[in-house]
Amino acid sequence: MIDLNTLSDLHGSIPDALSKLTNLNFLRLKQNKLTGSIPPSLSKLTKLTFFDVSHNQLTGTIPSSLSNLGNLNALHLDNNKLSGAIPNSFGNFGNKQMSLYLSNNQLVGSIPASFANMDFDDIDLSHNKLSGNAYVLFRSDGSSQTIDISYNMFSYDFSKTTFPSSLTYLDINHNSITGSLPAAMTGLNLQFLNVSYNRLCGQIPVGGKLQSFDSSSYDHNKCLCGSPLPAC
């Protein structure tokens, strides 16, 4: 196990030499001052179950070879300066229910179609420049608990979305998402919801947890109405 997140003062690039530690199962280098790119050679650490290089200053694209880390339970690449697209290979992780954190980077393009192969426990793609639609993240037969796609450039019809019954955290705020809120949302045990700053329209479905959230969860849409917003 390597856990250096408490040092908070590591400088320079991630050394290729780490790839020689082939029995390593835990790698955390978060909240340091690491720069440069993520070495593709880290994909040799196939016993890793946890990989966290978040809150650094890493740049460049995400190595597609990281999908070779077939035992990962969680991959944290968030809060860096990573650019380019999400690798299509990220739909091929060995653990289909892993958690993936890519927020607060400079990622562009669409969500890979290969994500249909996955059933992420938690996925956070927020605060990037991603576009297109996010249907592939919402599986009615899935077990996802957290889906966060906020602060991107997604533009699609939300009314066609299906939901895993396990979903408790949903954040789609600050996009250009259209359509209405599906009635199926009333069946979710949501603990957090934010659909504000989109282009949603129509009446907020009545039931479940939807009226337990205040108006800030729904504000700044095209024509959403109904409790907790003004009546239609």
Order of alpha helices (4+ residues) and beta strands (2+ residues): beta-beta-beta-beta-beta-beta-beta-beta-beta-beta-beta-beta-beta-beta-beta-beta-beta
